[in-house]
Amino acid sequence: MMEKERLLRIVEGIFKGTGFKVARMEFRGSCFDLAASRLFLLLFVKILQNIDSLTEEQAEDLKRLAKLFEASPLIVGFRSKNEELEEGVVYERHGVHALNPQTLYNVLVENELPAIFAERGGFYVRVDGNYLKELRETHGYSVGELAELLGVSRKSLQNYEKGEQAMSLEIALRLEELFDAPVARPIDILNSKVEAKMNVEPETELEKEIFNRLETFGMRVVKIKKAPFDAISKEEGLKILTGISERRTTSTLKRAQMVNEVSKIIHSDGLFILKKTKTEVVGEIPLIPKEKFDEIRDADELMEMIEELKKEIKRKIFS
């Protein structure tokens, strides 16, 4: 735990030192530990000592959040299996980019995007096929001549030039030495696009009931399993981090506090609907009883209620 805490502080410091606003999650098993935003960039970051410990369920939630908020998911860790992650190399777990803190520092502080990625069997790069073909022709090599010089098949070289095949780091270094020009294409980890499965079933009867009601408002509801909130409720440009619970507990209040912090970073609203509670506001996150939620007729009325509750708590604070 101490090592993870140290890693969290390091990564948080890198983001804050480069002008990012950061919200930190302390929620057991959460799909992300940090949300970081700067200008038009938003990242959901999972911090792990060993990147292999990311579960598929966490990864799917992480990708769902990235898709919903037009953000990039990222894993930062120290090692994979028993080996330390190499500086300047991008790894991947369940479709999410992973790297070590030094590589993150190089990207954010030195503006050096990595070009090497790890796959089973070694390190590879992707190349701009058209640029590679142009270099080959400029230097007067036929496909067969260059393939023989590199020790690859004609088919492989043709695939490189079509952009259909990754190239081993060894071959890329030979090409760069031969042509005295960089051929590896940088990996933009800050603007990575991911695909995500959005149809996830609610886990409880209470969730199912609330999801159905939100959908009658014309809102899309996406279940998130591993986060302080239970779903994202979405309508046009509006997104609400939605928590659902049977009753008000210490855990519920801590979750609401975390949602309050992250909502500021990702520019969204938050709402907790509890089967049994009194109406209150944690930070700027309303907690309302389900019976009050059941009285709401549409999305506009829901937003009006959230705004009114936030104004009411501010009036109490400043009165």
C-alpha positions in Angstrom: 0.0 0.0 0.0 2.9 2.4 0.8 4.4 1.8 -2.6 1.0 2.6 -4.3 0.6 5.7 -2.2 4.1 6.9 -3.2 3.2 6.2 -6.9 0.0 8.1 -6.5 1.8 11.1 -5.1 4.4 11.0 -7.9 1.8 10.9 -10.6 -0.4 13.5 -9.0 2.7 15.8 -8.7 3.5 15.3 -12.4 0.0 16.4 -13.4 -0.2 19.3 -11.0 3.3 20.5 -11.9 2.2 20.7 -15.6 -1.0 22.8 -15.0 -3.6 20.0 -14.6 -6.4 20.1 -12.1 -6.6 16.8 -10.3 -9.2 15.0 -8.3 -8.2 11.9 -6.4 -10.4 8.9 -5.7 -10.0 6.8 -2.5 -12.5 4.2 -3.4 -11.6 0.5 -3.1 -11.4 -1.2 -6.4 -12.2 2.0 -8.4 -11.7 1.9 -12.1 -9.7 5.2 -11.8 -7.7 6.8 -9.1 -7.2 10.3 -10.6 -9.1 12.5 -12.9 -6.9 15.1 -14.5 -8.0 18.0 -16.7 -6.1 20.8 -18.5 -7.7 23.0 -21.2 -9.2 20.5 -23.7 -7.5 17.5 -22.2 -9.2 15.1 -19.7 -7.7 11.9 -18.5 -9.0 9.1 -16.2 -5.9 7.5 -14.7 -5.6 4.1 -12.9 -2.6 3.8 -10.7 -1.2 0.3 -10.1 2.1 -1.1 -8.8 1.7 -4.0 -11.3 -0.3 -3.2 -14.4 -1.4 -6.9 -14.7 -3.6 -6.4 -11.7 -6.1 -4.3 -13.7 -9.3 -6.4 -14.0 -11.3 -6.6 -17.1 -14.3 -5.1 -15.2 -12.2 -2.1 -14.2 -10.9 -1.6 -17.7 -14.4 -1.7 -19.2 -15.6 0.9 -16.8 -12.5 3.0 -17.5 -13.2 2.9 -21.2 -16.9 3.7 -20.7 -16.0 6.8 -18.8 -13.4 7.8 -21.4 -16.0 7.4 -24.2 -18.7 9.3 -22.3 -16.5 12.3 -21.4 -14.4 12.3 -24.6 -11.4 11.6 -22.4 -8.4 9.4 -22.5 -8.0 6.4 -20.2 -4.5 5.7 -18.9 -2.7 3.2 -16.6 0.4 4.3 -14.7 2.5 1.6 -13.0 5.9 0.4 -12.0 6.0 -3.2 -13.3 4.4 -6.0 -15.3 4.8 -9.5 -13.9 8.3 -9.4 -12.4 9.8 -6.9 -14.8 9.9 -3.1 -14.4 8.2 -1.1 -17.2 10.7 0.4 -19.6 11.0 4.2 -20.0 9.7 5.4 -23.3 7.6 2.2 -23.9 3.8 2.0 -24.1 2.2 -1.1 -22.8 -1.5 -2.2 -23.1 -3.9 -3.9 -20.7 -7.4 -4.7 -21.8 -7.3 -2.1 -24.5 -5.9 0.7 -22.3 -2.5 2.3 -22.7 -0.1 1.8 -19.7 3.3 3.4 -19.0 5.6 4.1 -16.1 5.9 7.5 -14.3 9.0 8.6 -16.1 7.4 8.1 -19.5 4.4 10.2 -18.3 6.9 12.9 -17.1 8.6 12.8 -20.5 5.3 13.3 -22.3 4.0 16.1 -20.0 7.1 18.0 -19.1 9.5 17.3 -22.0 6.8 17.0 -24.7 8.3 13.7 -25.8 5.7 11.3 -27.1 6.8 7.6 -26.9 6.9 5.7 -30.2 7.7 2.1 -28.9 5.0 -0.3 -27.7 5.3 -3.6 -26.1 3.6 -6.8 -27.3 4.2 -10.4 -26.7 7.5 -11.2 -28.2 9.2 -7.8 -27.9 9.1 -4.1 -28.7 7.5 -2.7 -31.8 6.7 0.6 -33.6 4.2 1.8 -36.2 5.4 3.6 -39.2 3.9 6.1 -41.7 3.8 3.7 -44.7 3.8 6.5 -47.3 6.8 8.2 -45.7 8.7 4.9 -45.6 7.9 4.2 -49.3 9.1 7.8 -50.1 12.4 7.3 -48.2 13.0 4.0 -50.0 12.4 5.4 -53.4 14.4 8.6 -52.7 17.4 6.4 -51.7 17.0 4.3 -54.8 16.0 0.9 -53.3 13.5 -1.5 -54.8 11.2 -3.4 -52.5 13.3 -6.5 -52.9 16.6 -4.8 -52.3 15.5 -3.1 -49.1 13.8 -6.2 -47.8 17.0 -8.2 -48.3 19.1 -5.5 -46.6 16.8 -5.5 -43.6 16.4 -9.3 -43.4 12.7 -9.3 -43.9 10.4 -10.7 -46.6 9.1 -8.6 -49.5 5.6 -9.2 -48.1 6.5 -7.7 -44.7 8.1 -4.6 -46.3 5.0 -4.1 -48.5 2.8 -4.4 -45.4 4.9 -1.8 -43.6 4.4 0.6 -46.5 0.7 -0.1 -46.5 0.6 0.6 -42.7 -0.8 -2.9 -42.2 1.9 -4.3 -39.9 3.8 -3.2 -36.9 7.6 -3.2 -37.2 10.0 -4.6 -34.7 12.1 -2.0 -32.9 15.2 -3.7 -34.3 14.1 -3.2 -37.9 13.0 0.4 -37.2 16.4 1.2 -35.8 18.1 -0.3 -38.9 15.9 1.9 -41.1 16.6 5.0 -39.1 20.3 4.4 -39.3 20.1 3.6 -43.1 18.0 6.7 -44.0 19.2 9.0 -41.2 15.5 9.8 -40.6 13.0 8.9 -37.9 10.4 6.3 -39.1 8.5 5.5 -35.9 5.2 7.2 -35.5 4.6 8.7 -32.0 1.8 7.3 -29.8 -0.4 10.2 -28.6 -1.4 8.8 -25.2 -3.1 12.0 -24.2 -5.6 11.7 -27.0 -6.3 8.0 -27.3 -9.6 6.8 -28.6 -11.2 3.6 -27.2 -14.2 1.5 -27.9 -16.5 0.6 -25.0 -19.5 -1.5 -24.4 -22.2 0.8 -23.1 -25.1 -1.6 -22.4 -24.5 -2.8 -18.9 -27.4 -4.2 -16.8 -28.2 -2.6 -13.4 -27.1 -4.7 -10.5 -30.0 -4.2 -8.0 -33.7 -3.8 -8.2 -33.4 -0.3 -6.9 -30.9 0.6 -9.7 -33.2 -1.0 -12.3 -36.2 1.1 -11.1 -34.2 4.4 -11.0 -32.6 3.7 -14.4 -36.0 3.0 -16.0 -37.4 6.3 -14.6 -34.4 8.3 -15.8 -34.9 6.7 -19.3 -38.5 7.9 -19.3 -37.1 11.4 -18.9 -35.3 10.8 -22.3 -31.9 10.3 -20.6 -29.4 7.6 -21.5 -28.1 5.8 -18.4 -24.8 4.0 -18.5 -24.0 1.7 -15.6 -20.5 2.1 -14.0 -19.6 -0.7 -11.6 -16.2 0.3 -10.2 -16.5 4.0 -9.2 -17.9 6.1 -6.3 -21.0 6.7 -8.5 -23.2 3.9 -10.0 -24.1 5.4 -13.3 -23.8 8.3 -15.8 -27.1 9.8 -16.7 -26.8 11.7 -20.0 -29.0 13.9 -22.1 -27.5 16.0 -24.9 -24.6 18.0 -23.3 -25.8 17.2 -19.8 -24.0 14.5 -17.7 -24.9 13.6 -14.1 -22.7 11.3 -12.0 -25.5 9.3 -10.3 -25.1 7.5 -7.0 -27.7 5.0 -5.8 -28.0 3.5 -2.4 -30.5 1.9 0.0 -29.7 4.3 2.9 -27.5 7.1 4.1 -24.3 5.7 5.6 -20.8 6.9 6.3 -19.7 5.2 3.1 -22.4 6.9 1.1 -21.3 10.3 2.4 -17.6 9.6 1.5 -18.7 8.5 -2.0 -20.7 11.8 -2.4 -17.6 13.8 -1.3 -15.5 12.1 -4.0 -18.2 12.7 -6.6 -18.2 16.3 -5.5 -14.4 16.6 -6.2 -14.4 14.7 -9.5 -17.5 16.6 -10.8 -15.5 19.9 -10.6 -12.7 18.4 -12.7 -14.9 16.8 -15.4 -17.5 19.6 -15.5 -20.5 17.5 -14.7 -23.3 17.5 -12.1 -23.8 14.8 -9.4 -26.8 13.4 -7.7 -27.3 10.6 -5.1 -30.7 8.9 -4.9 -31.3 7.0 -1.7 -34.2 4.8 -0.8 -34.3 6.2 2.8 -32.7 9.6 3.6 -33.4 13.2 4.3 -32.7 15.7 1.6 -29.2 17.3 2.0 -26.2 18.5 0.0 -22.7 17.2 0.3 -20.4 19.8 -1.2 -22.5 20.5 -4.3 -23.9 17.0 -4.6 -27.6 16.6 -3.6 -28.7 13.5 -1.7 -32.5 13.0 -2.1 -34.9 10.3 -1.1 -36.4 8.1 -3.8 -39.9 9.3 -3.0 -38.8 12.9 -3.9 -37.1 11.6 -7.1 -40.4 9.8 -8.0 -42.2 13.1 -8.1 -39.9 14.5 -10.9 -41.5 14.5 -14.3 -38.7 15.2 -16.8 -34.9 16.0 -17.2 -35.5 19.7 -17.0 -37.3 19.4 -13.7 -34.5 17.1 -12.4 -31.8 19.7 -13.3 -33.9 22.5 -11.7 -34.1 20.6 -8.5 -30.3 20.0 -8.4 -29.6 23.7 -9.1 -32.1 24.8 -6.4 -30.6 22.5 -3.8 -27.1 23.8 -4.6 -28.3 27.4 -4.3 -30.1 26.6 -1.0 -27.0 25.2 0.6 -24.9 28.3 -0.6 -27.5 30.6 0.9 -27.2 28.8 4.2 -23.4 29.0 4.1 -23.3 32.7 3.3 -26.3 33.9 5.4 
